[in-house]
Every structure is written in structure tokens, then in C-alpha cells.
Amino acid sequence: MPLPLDGQKGTYAVILELTGERSLQVGRLGTCSFPPGFYLYAGSARGGLGHRLSRHLLRKKPLRWHVDYLRQEARVREVWWSEAASVSECHWYRAALDLPGAREMVKGFGASDCRCSSHLVHLPTPPSFQKLRRKLPEGPIHRASIGERDTAPGSQ
């Protein structure tokens, strides 16, 4: 299901679930350990928010971003997004770290273009949309529970 956000700039969080311990090769970061639980990955799209989120829903795709490696094993549970240009993925990451049970995972993950130590947060239980929303500056934040696809439409 494509999201009606093509051409839109924005910030997003992909909520992933990993059911068992995994050790994964993550690009130049090397081999990383991922405990079971839930992950919140904070990202941004400078144009084409719908395209970026739709790509994250695909399990099979060229491995380009750090989250693509985790995505091979983890299931997408939800996506959250905002079209507010003033709120960055760094704000979302810091807000996610304040959620109950949250801890930083994998130094450098998704944060090669900023000063954050990571953009990936591990949580033992599903993260609360409402709690994260209250920690972010004003602006509409949207939420969707979306099923994942193995490949892009028409690529088979």
C-alpha cells in the first residue's frame, strides 16, 4: 500500500520487531548483535517521504542504509511520520531514548550525517506512540500499522 506522501519532506520512525537474538553484518559497522524486542529507527526524507517509507516496508531490496540490514530479519509493525520540517530525526531519536525501557543500540547506526551516536533504539515492549508524541515539539504526527512486502510491486 503506497503512502500518499510522495514529494513530501519529513521525519519518520519505523517500528520493528525482532523475535530472537541475531548477529548481523551491518555494512561498514561490521557484525552487530541485536537482542529480541522492538526497535525504533528514526530517519528523515528530504523529498519523497512516501517512497522512503514504502521502501522500508520491503524485506528484499538492495542493502543501502543500515536499517536495511536489520530489516532483513525484523518485521515492520508500524510507521510514524511528520511532515513538519522543523523536527529532525535527531529530535525523534532523543525523544525515543526517553521512553520506558529504551536503550541505544549500535553506535553509528543510521547516524552518519549528524552528531548523534545512533538513530536506533531498542525497547523490550512496543513503544508508545502517545508517549513519543508528547515528547516532540508541536506538529501533527501520523501513525499507520502497515503490512510488509517481500518485493516492490511489479518487480517479480
C-alpha positions in Angstrom: 0.0 0.0 0.0 1.8 3.2 -1.1 1.6 6.1 1.3 0.2 9.4 -0.2 3.3 11.4 0.7 5.4 11.5 -2.5 7.3 14.7 -2.8 6.8 15.5 0.9 9.7 16.2 3.2 9.5 14.8 6.7 10.7 12.7 9.6 9.7 9.2 10.5 10.1 6.3 12.8 9.9 2.7 11.7 8.9 0.3 14.5 10.4 -3.1 14.0 10.1 -6.4 16.0 12.8 -9.0 16.2 11.7 -12.3 17.8 15.1 -13.8 18.5 18.7 -12.8 19.1 20.5 -12.0 15.9 24.1 -11.3 14.9 24.1 -9.4 11.6 26.7 -7.8 9.3 25.7 -4.2 9.0 27.7 -2.6 6.3 30.8 -0.8 7.5 29.7 -1.1 11.1 30.6 -4.7 11.0 28.9 -7.5 12.9 26.4 -6.3 15.4 24.3 -8.1 18.0 20.6 -7.4 18.2 18.6 -8.8 21.2 14.9 -9.7 20.7 12.4 -7.0 21.2 11.2 -3.8 19.5 13.3 -1.3 17.6 12.5 2.3 16.8 14.6 3.6 13.8 14.4 7.4 13.3 15.0 8.7 9.8 14.2 11.6 7.5 13.3 12.1 3.9 14.2 15.3 2.2 11.7 14.7 -0.6 9.7 11.6 -1.1 8.6 10.6 2.4 6.1 8.1 1.0 8.7 6.5 -1.3 11.2 6.2 1.6 8.6 4.6 4.0 7.4 2.2 1.3 11.0 1.1 0.7 11.4 0.4 4.4 8.5 -2.0 4.2 10.3 -4.1 1.7 12.2 -7.1 3.1 14.1 -7.9 -0.1 16.0 -4.9 -1.6 19.5 -3.7 -2.3 21.2 -3.0 1.0 21.8 0.7 1.1 21.1 2.0 4.6 22.0 0.5 8.0 18.3 -0.2 8.7 18.1 -2.4 5.5 20.4 -5.0 7.2 18.2 -5.2 10.3 15.1 -5.2 8.1 16.1 -8.5 6.6 15.4 -10.2 9.9 12.9 -7.8 11.7 9.2 -7.3 10.9 7.8 -3.8 10.4 5.0 -3.3 12.9 4.2 0.4 12.4 5.5 3.6 10.8 5.1 7.1 12.4 5.8 10.3 10.5 5.6 14.0 10.4 5.8 16.4 7.6 7.0 19.2 9.9 10.3 20.4 8.5 11.4 21.8 11.9 11.6 18.5 13.7 14.6 16.3 12.8 15.3 12.6 13.1 17.7 13.6 15.9 14.8 15.0 17.9 12.8 11.8 17.4 15.8 9.7 18.4 16.4 11.7 21.6 12.7 11.5 22.4 12.6 7.7 21.8 15.5 7.3 24.3 13.3 8.8 27.0 10.6 6.1 26.5 10.3 3.4 29.3 13.0 0.7 28.9 14.6 2.3 25.9 18.3 2.0 25.2 20.7 3.0 22.5 21.7 0.3 20.0 24.7 0.1 17.7 26.9 3.2 17.8 26.7 4.9 14.4 23.6 3.1 13.2 21.8 5.5 10.8 23.6 8.5 12.1 26.5 9.0 9.7 25.3 12.5 8.7 24.8 14.0 12.2 26.4 14.2 15.6 24.0 11.6 17.2 25.6 8.4 18.4 22.9 6.3 16.8 19.3 6.6 15.4 18.3 3.1 16.6 16.6 2.5 19.9 15.9 -0.9 21.5 12.8 -1.4 23.7 11.6 -4.6 25.5 8.0 -3.8 24.7 6.2 -2.0 21.9 7.0 1.8 22.0 4.1 4.1 22.9 3.1 6.4 20.1 1.3 8.7 22.5 4.3 9.0 24.8 6.7 9.8 22.0 4.3 12.3 20.5 4.2 14.2 23.9 8.0 14.4 23.9 8.2 16.0 20.4 7.6 19.7 19.5 4.2 20.7 18.2 3.0 19.5 14.8 0.9 16.6 13.5 2.4 13.1 13.8 0.7 10.3 11.9 0.7 6.6 12.6 0.0 3.6 10.4 0.1 -0.1 11.0 1.2 -1.4 7.7 1.9 -4.9 6.4 5.3 -5.6 4.8 6.1 -6.9 1.3 8.9 -9.1 0.2 9.5 -7.2 -3.1 8.3 -4.0 -4.7 5.1 -4.2 -6.8 5.9 -5.2 -10.4 9.5 -6.4 -9.6 8.7 -10.1 -9.7 
